[in-house]
Amino acid sequence: MTDQPNTLSICIFGASGDLAKKKTYPALFHLFTQDFLSPDTVFWGFARSELTDTELRDRLRPYLAKEAKKRQSEEKLEQFLNQCTYLSGPYDKPDGFQKLAERMTESEVARGGVPGRLFYLALPPNVFPDVAAQIKGNCMLSEDIPTAWNRVVVEKPFGHDLDSSEELASKLGALFEEKEIYRIDHYLGKELVQNLMSLRFANKLFSAVWNQTHIQCVMITFKEDFGTEGRGGYFDQSGIIRDILQNHLLQVFAIVAMEPPKDTQPESIRDEKTRLLQSTKPVQLEDTVVGQYIAANGNAGYKDDAGVPQDSVTPTFATVVLHVDNDRWRDVPFILKAGKALNERKAEIRIQFRAPSVTPINDPPRNELVMRLQPDEAIYMKINTKTPGLQNTLHETELDLTYSDRFQVNIPDAYERLLLDVTRGDHQHFVRRDELIAAWKIFTPILHELEKSRIPPIGYPFGSRGPRESDDLITKYGYRRSETYQWKK
C-alpha cells in the first residue's frame, strides 16, 4: 500500500454524464474539503460532449453547493471548482488523449513532486476497451519515474455473463497489471458493510456462533419503493439479477460468509472472499423466484415505462437461495432478495438463529442479528424478554445500535471512501479478477436458463412486498417471519 503522491491528477472519463456529476465529483469534493486530497490536486474531466471549463463547473455546482454549505466550506467549493478542467474528444481516437497527457504533464512539472494519475471510467462498459487502450497508449506515467503510479477505476457492470466478463477482463488485463485495476462496487464502501469485519472478528460473542450449528438462515435484502422511472429501456438490458444480486448482494454475502483471513491485508481478505464464492453452488431454477411489477395504487407498471418491450420477461424482482459447500455453512441457506417498486426502501442483512434445542418456554421467537445498510444505518439484535409486570408473558424487543443515536459523525458516502482507498493503493474493497469469475459462475447458468426459456416473471402490484411465491420459497428454507415484532426506527 502506498500513500498519495505529492502531485495527484484525477481524470474522470465521462465527466459530462450523470454518474460523474452525481457521485464521482461530489465524492472527490468531500475528500477535498476534509484535506484527504492535496490542495493542489487537479481534476481533469474528459468526455465527447463539447463543454468549456466554465460550463463544466456550472453543471457541477448544484451538486456540490448543498454539501459545501452544510460543511461551511463555500471557499473550498470555489477552490475545488477552479481546479476542475475539461477536455473533449472521441473515445476511440488518440488526439484528445494526447492533449490530455500533455496538459497533465505540464501541470505536474509546474507543481513538482512525485506524480500519480488516477483514471476513473464513469462510462458504459461498451467503451471501456477503447478508452483503456487510449489511456495505455497516451496517458500513463512512465515506469522510469520512481514511485510514480497509474490506477484505473472501472465501474460495473463487469460484463453480462461469465464469457463477456472474461472478454472484458482479458482486454483490460492485456493493457494493465491487476494491481493497477480497481473494479468498483459501491456497496463495498458502505459503512455497515465495512463494519462487518470488525463485527465478525473482533467480538467473541458473534465469532463463536457464526456457523451452521447456531444459524438457521441468512437473508440479504435490497428493496426500492420506486420503479424504473423512465430508465426502463436501459434496465431491460440487465434486470434485477445483474443489476443488484450478482454484484452488490453477492459481495455482501462473501464478507458475511467468508472464513477468517490470516490478517487484515487486502489480498488476504480477497483470497477468502474468492474461496467462499468458489465454494458456492450455481443458483438453481427451483431456488429462484422472479417477478415484474404491474400497475397498482396509481403507479404505472414496468411495461408502461418508455422503452420497455411489451413482451419483456426481464425481472424487476428476484429471490434466490445460495448453498455453500463447506463445513461452516453446509445446510444453511443464504437468501438474496432484491426488487423495485416494493413497499419500502431498505437494504439489510438478517441473520436468523436456530431455536433453542432445549427450553422450558414453548416455541419462543427466534433471535435475529440485523444490520441495516440503508437508510438509517443500524445494528440490532432481536431478543426475547419478559414483559414487565405481574404477567409472565414473552415480549420481542431489541438491543439497538442506531448509528445516528450513538455516533455524532457524518457517515461518508460509499464513493468517497472507495476513492480515498484508490489514492492510497488499497485494494481491499475492490473486486479481483478471479473473484469476479467465481461470482459469474454462480449466476450465469440461471441467467441463461431464464433468458433462453423466456420464463415469465410473476406479476406483483407496485407498492407490495413482492410475489407471494418469494415468501413461500423463503419459508421452505426455514426462515420464520415474526408477525408481532416491528423495529421502531
C-alpha positions as CSV (number, residue, x, y, z in Angstrom):
1,M,0.0,0.0,0.0
2,T,1.3,3.5,-0.9
3,D,0.5,6.9,0.3
4,Q,-0.8,9.6,-2.0
5,P,1.8,11.1,-4.3
6,N,2.8,14.7,-3.9
7,T,1.3,15.6,-7.3
8,L,-2.1,14.0,-7.9
9,S,-4.0,14.1,-11.2
10,I,-7.5,12.6,-11.2
11,C,-9.0,12.1,-14.7
12,I,-12.8,11.5,-14.9
13,F,-13.8,10.0,-18.3
14,G,-17.5,10.5,-18.9
15,A,-17.3,13.8,-17.0
16,S,-20.4,15.2,-18.6
17,G,-22.6,12.2,-17.5
18,D,-24.9,11.6,-14.6
19,L,-22.7,9.3,-12.6
20,A,-19.8,11.8,-12.7
21,K,-21.8,14.8,-11.6
22,K,-24.0,13.0,-9.0
23,K,-21.4,10.6,-7.5
24,T,-17.8,11.0,-8.6
25,Y,-17.3,14.7,-8.4
26,P,-19.2,15.1,-5.1
27,A,-17.2,12.3,-3.5
28,L,-13.9,13.9,-4.7
29,F,-15.2,17.3,-3.3
30,H,-15.9,15.8,0.1
31,L,-12.4,14.3,0.3
32,F,-11.0,17.7,-0.9
33,T,-12.9,19.6,1.9
34,Q,-11.5,17.3,4.6
35,D,-8.0,17.6,3.3
36,F,-7.7,13.9,2.3
37,L,-6.7,15.2,-1.2
38,S,-3.8,17.6,-1.6
39,P,-4.9,21.2,-2.1
40,D,-3.1,21.3,-5.5
41,T,-4.9,18.2,-6.8
42,V,-6.1,18.8,-10.4
43,F,-9.4,17.2,-11.6
44,W,-9.3,16.5,-15.4
45,G,-12.7,15.9,-17.0
46,F,-12.9,14.2,-20.4
47,A,-16.0,13.3,-22.5
48,R,-17.3,13.5,-26.0
49,S,-19.6,16.5,-25.2
50,E,-18.2,19.9,-26.1
51,L,-18.0,21.9,-23.0
52,T,-15.8,24.7,-21.6
53,D,-14.2,24.6,-18.2
54,T,-16.8,27.2,-17.0
55,E,-19.7,25.1,-18.4
56,L,-18.5,22.0,-16.6
57,R,-18.2,24.0,-13.3
58,D,-21.7,25.4,-13.7
59,R,-23.0,21.8,-14.2
60,L,-21.2,20.6,-11.1
61,R,-22.0,23.5,-8.8
62,P,-25.6,22.5,-7.9
63,Y,-24.5,19.0,-6.9
64,L,-21.8,20.4,-4.6
65,A,-23.2,23.6,-3.2
66,K,-25.6,22.0,-0.6
67,E,-22.8,20.0,1.0
68,A,-20.4,23.0,0.9
69,K,-23.0,25.0,2.9
70,K,-23.5,22.1,5.3
71,R,-19.8,21.8,5.9
72,Q,-19.3,25.6,5.9
73,S,-16.8,25.1,3.1
74,E,-18.0,27.6,0.4
75,E,-14.5,28.8,0.0
76,K,-13.3,25.3,-0.6
77,L,-16.0,24.8,-3.2
78,E,-14.6,27.7,-5.3
79,Q,-11.1,26.3,-4.9
80,F,-12.2,22.8,-6.0
81,L,-14.2,24.1,-9.0
82,N,-11.2,26.2,-10.1
83,Q,-9.1,23.0,-10.2
84,C,-11.7,21.2,-12.4
85,T,-10.8,21.4,-16.0
86,Y,-12.3,19.8,-19.1
87,L,-11.3,18.4,-22.5
88,S,-13.5,16.9,-25.2
89,G,-12.8,14.3,-27.8
90,P,-13.8,10.9,-29.2
91,Y,-13.1,7.9,-27.1
92,D,-11.6,5.8,-29.9
93,K,-9.1,8.3,-31.3
94,P,-5.8,9.5,-29.8
95,D,-5.8,13.2,-30.4
96,G,-7.8,14.2,-27.3
97,F,-5.9,11.8,-25.0
98,Q,-2.6,13.1,-26.3
99,K,-3.7,16.6,-25.5
100,L,-4.8,15.5,-22.0
101,A,-1.5,13.9,-21.4
102,E,0.4,17.0,-22.5
103,R,-1.6,19.2,-20.2
104,M,-1.3,16.8,-17.2
105,T,2.5,16.7,-17.7
106,E,2.7,20.5,-17.8
107,S,0.7,20.7,-14.6
108,E,2.7,18.1,-12.8
109,V,6.0,19.7,-13.7
110,A,4.7,23.1,-12.5
111,R,3.5,21.6,-9.2
112,G,6.6,19.5,-8.7
113,G,6.9,16.3,-6.6
114,V,6.2,12.7,-7.4
115,P,3.2,12.3,-9.7
116,G,0.3,9.9,-9.6
117,R,-2.5,9.5,-12.1
118,L,-6.0,8.1,-11.2
119,F,-8.2,7.4,-14.2
120,Y,-11.9,7.0,-13.4
121,L,-14.0,5.4,-16.1
122,A,-17.6,6.7,-15.4
123,L,-18.6,5.2,-18.7
124,P,-20.8,2.4,-20.1
125,P,-18.8,-0.9,-20.5
126,N,-19.0,-0.9,-24.3
127,V,-16.5,1.9,-24.4
128,F,-14.1,0.6,-21.7
129,P,-11.7,-1.1,-24.2
130,D,-11.4,1.9,-26.4
131,V,-10.8,4.3,-23.5
132,A,-8.4,1.9,-21.8
133,A,-6.4,1.5,-24.9
134,Q,-6.1,5.2,-25.4
135,I,-5.1,5.7,-21.7
136,K,-2.4,3.0,-22.0
137,G,-1.1,4.4,-25.3
138,N,-1.1,8.1,-24.4
139,C,-1.7,9.0,-20.8
140,M,0.2,6.6,-18.5
141,L,3.1,7.9,-16.4
142,S,6.4,6.2,-17.4
143,E,7.6,3.3,-15.3
144,D,11.0,5.1,-15.2
145,I,9.7,7.6,-12.7
146,P,10.5,6.2,-9.2
147,T,7.4,5.7,-7.0
148,A,5.0,7.2,-9.6
149,W,1.8,5.3,-10.2
150,N,-1.2,4.8,-12.6
151,R,-4.5,3.5,-11.3
152,V,-7.6,2.7,-13.4
153,V,-11.1,2.6,-11.7
154,V,-13.7,0.6,-13.6
155,E,-17.5,0.8,-12.9
156,K,-19.9,-2.1,-13.0
157,P,-21.4,-3.9,-14.9
158,F,-18.3,-6.1,-15.5
159,G,-19.9,-7.9,-18.4
160,H,-23.4,-9.5,-18.6
161,D,-22.3,-13.2,-18.1
162,L,-19.1,-15.2,-17.5
163,D,-17.9,-15.1,-21.1
164,S,-18.5,-11.4,-21.6
165,S,-16.9,-10.6,-18.3
166,E,-13.8,-12.6,-19.1
167,E,-13.6,-11.0,-22.6
168,L,-13.6,-7.5,-20.9
169,A,-11.2,-8.7,-18.2
170,S,-8.8,-10.0,-20.9
171,K,-8.8,-6.8,-22.8
172,L,-8.1,-4.8,-19.6
173,G,-5.6,-7.3,-18.5
174,A,-3.6,-7.0,-21.7
175,L,-3.2,-3.3,-21.0
176,F,-2.8,-3.0,-17.3
177,E,-1.4,-5.1,-14.4
178,E,-4.1,-6.4,-12.0
179,K,-2.6,-4.1,-9.3
180,E,-3.4,-1.1,-11.4
181,I,-7.1,-2.0,-11.9
182,Y,-9.8,-1.1,-9.3
183,R,-13.2,-2.7,-10.1
184,I,-15.5,-0.6,-8.0
185,D,-18.7,-1.9,-6.4
186,H,-20.0,1.0,-4.2
187,Y,-21.7,-1.4,-1.8
188,L,-18.3,-2.3,-0.5
189,G,-17.9,1.3,0.6
190,K,-21.0,1.4,2.7
191,E,-20.3,1.9,6.4
192,L,-22.2,-1.2,7.7
193,V,-20.5,-3.4,5.0
194,Q,-17.1,-2.1,6.1
195,N,-18.1,-2.8,9.7
196,L,-18.7,-6.5,9.0
197,M,-15.0,-7.4,9.5
198,S,-15.0,-5.7,13.0
199,L,-18.3,-7.2,14.0
200,R,-17.4,-10.7,13.0
201,F,-13.8,-11.0,14.1
202,A,-13.5,-8.5,17.0
203,N,-16.4,-9.9,19.0
204,K,-16.2,-13.4,20.6
205,L,-19.9,-13.3,21.1
206,F,-20.5,-13.5,17.3
207,S,-17.5,-15.4,16.1
208,A,-18.4,-18.3,18.3
209,V,-21.9,-18.7,16.8
210,W,-21.1,-17.8,13.2
211,N,-21.8,-21.3,11.8
212,Q,-24.4,-23.9,10.8
213,T,-24.7,-25.1,14.4
214,H,-26.3,-21.9,15.5
215,I,-27.6,-20.1,12.4
216,Q,-30.8,-21.2,10.7
217,C,-30.5,-19.0,7.6
218,V,-29.2,-15.7,6.4
219,M,-31.2,-13.2,4.3
220,I,-29.7,-10.2,2.4
221,T,-32.3,-7.9,1.1
222,F,-32.4,-4.8,-1.2
223,K,-35.7,-3.0,-1.6
224,E,-36.7,0.1,-3.5
225,D,-40.0,1.8,-3.3
226,F,-39.8,3.3,-6.8
227,G,-39.8,1.8,-10.3
228,T,-37.6,2.4,-13.3
229,E,-38.9,5.9,-13.7
230,G,-38.1,6.4,-17.4
231,R,-35.0,4.3,-17.4
232,G,-36.9,1.1,-18.3
233,G,-35.2,0.8,-21.7
234,Y,-31.8,0.7,-20.1
235,F,-32.8,-1.5,-17.2
236,D,-34.4,-4.0,-19.5
237,Q,-31.0,-4.9,-20.9
238,S,-29.8,-6.1,-17.5
239,G,-32.6,-6.9,-15.0
240,I,-32.5,-7.0,-11.2
241,I,-30.3,-10.1,-11.0
242,R,-27.4,-8.5,-12.9
243,D,-28.1,-5.0,-11.5
244,I,-28.2,-6.0,-7.8
245,L,-27.8,-9.6,-6.9
246,Q,-24.8,-10.7,-8.9
247,N,-22.7,-7.8,-7.6
248,H,-23.9,-5.8,-4.6
249,L,-25.6,-8.5,-2.7
250,L,-23.1,-11.2,-3.6
251,Q,-20.3,-9.0,-2.3
252,V,-22.1,-8.6,1.0
253,F,-22.7,-12.3,1.1
254,A,-19.0,-13.0,0.6
255,I,-18.0,-10.9,3.6
256,V,-20.7,-12.3,5.8
257,A,-19.8,-15.9,5.0
258,M,-16.0,-16.0,4.3
259,E,-13.6,-17.7,6.6
260,P,-11.4,-15.6,8.9
261,P,-8.5,-14.2,6.9
262,K,-5.0,-14.7,8.2
263,D,-4.5,-10.9,8.6
264,T,-6.1,-7.7,7.5
265,Q,-4.0,-7.2,4.4
266,P,-6.2,-6.6,1.3
267,E,-5.1,-9.7,-0.6
268,S,-5.7,-11.9,2.4
269,I,-9.3,-10.7,2.6
270,R,-9.8,-11.0,-1.1
271,D,-8.4,-14.5,-1.0
272,E,-11.0,-15.6,1.5
273,K,-13.9,-13.9,-0.4
274,T,-12.8,-15.7,-3.5
275,R,-12.6,-19.1,-1.8
276,L,-16.1,-18.6,-0.4
277,L,-17.5,-17.8,-3.8
278,Q,-15.7,-20.8,-5.3
279,S,-17.4,-23.0,-2.7
280,T,-20.9,-21.7,-3.6
281,K,-23.0,-23.8,-5.9
282,P,-24.6,-22.2,-9.0
283,V,-28.1,-21.0,-8.5
284,Q,-30.8,-23.5,-9.4
285,L,-34.2,-22.7,-11.0
286,E,-36.1,-24.4,-8.2
287,D,-34.3,-22.0,-5.8
288,T,-35.3,-18.9,-7.8
289,V,-38.4,-16.7,-7.9
290,V,-38.6,-13.8,-10.4
291,G,-41.2,-11.1,-10.6
292,Q,-42.1,-8.0,-12.5
293,Y,-44.2,-5.1,-11.1
294,I,-47.5,-4.2,-12.5
295,A,-49.6,-1.0,-12.2
296,A,-51.3,-0.5,-8.8
297,N,-52.1,2.2,-6.3
298,G,-52.0,4.9,-9.0
299,N,-48.5,3.9,-10.2
300,A,-47.6,2.7,-13.7
301,G,-46.3,-0.8,-14.3
302,Y,-42.9,-1.8,-15.6
303,K,-44.1,-2.3,-19.1
304,D,-45.7,1.2,-19.1
305,D,-42.2,2.7,-18.9
306,A,-41.0,4.0,-22.3
307,G,-38.5,1.7,-24.0
308,V,-39.7,-1.5,-22.3
309,P,-41.0,-4.1,-24.8
310,Q,-44.5,-5.3,-24.2
311,D,-43.3,-8.9,-24.2
312,S,-40.4,-8.2,-21.8
313,V,-39.6,-11.0,-19.4
314,T,-36.9,-9.0,-17.6
315,P,-37.3,-9.4,-13.8
316,T,-37.6,-6.3,-11.6
317,F,-37.7,-8.6,-8.6
318,A,-35.8,-11.8,-7.7
319,T,-35.2,-14.1,-4.8
320,V,-32.5,-16.7,-5.0
321,V,-31.1,-19.2,-2.5
322,L,-27.4,-19.9,-2.3
323,H,-25.8,-23.0,-0.9
324,V,-22.2,-23.1,0.3
325,D,-20.4,-26.4,0.2
326,N,-18.1,-26.1,3.2
327,D,-18.2,-27.3,6.8
328,R,-19.1,-23.9,8.3
329,W,-22.2,-23.3,6.2
330,R,-23.4,-26.7,4.9
331,D,-27.3,-26.8,5.1
332,V,-27.5,-23.1,5.9
333,P,-29.5,-21.3,3.1
334,F,-28.3,-17.8,2.1
335,I,-31.3,-15.9,0.7
336,L,-30.7,-13.0,-1.6
337,K,-33.7,-10.8,-2.4
338,A,-34.0,-7.6,-4.4
339,G,-36.7,-5.7,-6.1
340,K,-38.1,-2.4,-7.4
341,A,-41.5,-0.8,-6.8
342,L,-41.9,-2.5,-3.4
343,N,-43.5,-1.3,-0.1
344,E,-40.4,0.3,1.3
345,R,-36.8,1.3,0.7
346,K,-34.1,-0.5,2.6
347,A,-31.1,-2.8,2.4
348,E,-30.2,-5.1,5.3
349,I,-28.5,-8.3,6.4
350,R,-30.7,-10.5,8.6
351,I,-29.2,-13.5,10.4
352,Q,-31.8,-15.7,12.0
353,F,-30.5,-18.1,14.7
354,R,-31.9,-21.5,15.3
355,A,-34.5,-22.1,18.1
356,P,-33.1,-23.4,21.4
357,S,-32.8,-27.2,21.3
358,V,-33.9,-27.5,24.9
359,T,-36.1,-24.8,26.5
360,P,-38.9,-24.8,29.1
361,I,-40.5,-21.9,27.1
362,N,-42.9,-23.0,24.4
363,D,-41.8,-22.1,20.9
364,P,-40.1,-18.7,21.6
365,P,-39.5,-16.4,18.6
366,R,-36.1,-16.8,17.1
367,N,-33.2,-14.4,17.8
368,E,-32.0,-12.3,14.8
369,L,-29.0,-10.1,14.2
370,V,-29.9,-7.4,11.8
371,M,-27.6,-5.0,10.1
372,R,-29.4,-2.2,8.3
373,L,-27.2,-0.9,5.5
374,Q,-29.6,1.9,4.4
375,P,-31.3,4.1,5.2
376,D,-30.8,4.9,8.9
377,E,-27.7,2.7,9.5
378,A,-28.1,0.4,12.5
379,I,-27.2,-2.9,14.1
380,Y,-29.8,-4.5,16.3
381,M,-30.3,-7.9,17.9
382,K,-33.8,-9.2,18.3
383,I,-34.2,-10.9,21.7
384,N,-37.0,-12.3,23.9
385,T,-37.6,-10.9,27.3
386,K,-40.4,-11.0,30.0
387,T,-42.9,-8.2,29.7
388,P,-42.6,-6.0,32.9
389,G,-45.5,-6.6,35.4
390,L,-47.2,-9.4,37.1
391,Q,-47.9,-11.4,33.9
392,N,-45.3,-13.9,32.8
393,T,-45.6,-13.2,29.1
394,L,-42.8,-13.1,26.5
395,H,-42.0,-9.9,24.6
396,E,-39.9,-9.4,21.5
397,T,-37.5,-6.5,21.7
398,E,-34.0,-5.5,20.6
399,L,-30.6,-4.5,21.6
400,D,-30.2,-1.4,19.4
401,L,-27.1,0.4,18.0
402,T,-28.6,3.0,15.7
403,Y,-25.7,5.0,14.3
404,S,-27.3,8.4,14.3
405,D,-28.1,8.0,18.1
406,R,-24.7,6.6,19.1
407,F,-22.2,8.4,16.8
408,Q,-22.4,12.1,16.2
409,V,-20.5,12.0,12.9
410,N,-21.2,12.3,9.2
411,I,-21.1,8.8,7.6
412,P,-19.0,9.1,4.5
413,D,-20.6,8.3,1.1
414,A,-19.5,4.9,-0.3
415,Y,-17.8,6.5,-3.3
416,E,-16.0,8.9,-1.0
417,R,-14.4,6.1,1.0
418,L,-13.6,4.0,-2.1
419,L,-11.9,6.8,-4.0
420,L,-9.8,7.5,-1.0
421,D,-8.8,3.9,-1.0
422,V,-7.7,4.2,-4.6
423,T,-5.5,7.1,-3.8
424,R,-3.9,5.1,-1.1
425,G,-3.4,2.0,-3.2
426,D,-5.7,-0.1,-1.0
427,H,-7.4,-2.9,-3.0
428,Q,-9.4,-4.4,-0.1
429,H,-12.8,-3.1,-1.1
430,F,-12.4,-3.8,-4.9
431,V,-13.2,-6.9,-6.9
432,R,-10.3,-9.1,-8.1
433,R,-10.5,-10.9,-11.4
434,D,-10.6,-14.4,-10.0
435,E,-13.3,-13.3,-7.6
436,L,-15.3,-11.9,-10.5
437,I,-15.0,-15.2,-12.3
438,A,-16.3,-17.1,-9.3
439,A,-19.2,-14.6,-8.9
440,W,-20.3,-15.1,-12.5
441,K,-20.1,-18.9,-12.3
442,I,-22.8,-18.7,-9.6
443,F,-25.2,-16.7,-11.6
444,T,-24.5,-17.3,-15.3
445,P,-26.4,-20.6,-15.6
446,I,-29.6,-19.3,-14.1
447,L,-29.5,-16.1,-16.2
448,H,-29.0,-18.2,-19.4
449,E,-31.8,-20.5,-18.4
450,L,-34.3,-17.7,-17.6
451,E,-33.5,-16.0,-20.9
452,K,-33.3,-19.0,-23.2
453,S,-36.6,-20.4,-21.9
454,R,-38.1,-16.9,-21.6
455,I,-39.6,-17.8,-18.2
456,P,-42.3,-15.2,-17.4
457,P,-41.8,-13.3,-14.2
458,I,-44.7,-13.3,-11.7
459,G,-46.6,-10.0,-11.6
460,Y,-46.7,-8.2,-8.3
461,P,-48.5,-4.9,-7.6
462,F,-46.5,-1.7,-7.3
463,G,-46.1,-1.0,-3.6
464,S,-46.4,-4.6,-2.4
465,R,-43.9,-6.9,-0.7
466,G,-43.3,-8.7,-4.0
467,P,-44.6,-12.1,-5.3
468,R,-46.2,-14.4,-2.7
469,E,-44.1,-17.2,-4.2
470,S,-41.0,-15.5,-2.8
471,D,-42.3,-15.8,0.7
472,D,-43.2,-19.4,0.1
473,L,-39.6,-20.1,-1.0
474,I,-38.1,-18.4,2.0
475,T,-40.5,-20.3,4.3
476,K,-39.5,-23.5,2.6
477,Y,-35.9,-22.9,3.7
478,G,-36.8,-22.4,7.3
479,Y,-37.0,-18.7,7.7
480,R,-39.7,-17.7,10.2
481,R,-41.1,-14.2,9.8
482,S,-42.3,-12.5,13.0
483,E,-45.9,-11.3,12.7
484,T,-45.8,-9.4,16.0
485,Y,-42.4,-7.6,16.1
486,Q,-41.5,-4.4,14.2
487,W,-38.4,-2.4,14.6
488,K,-39.4,1.0,15.9
489,K,-37.0,3.2,13.9
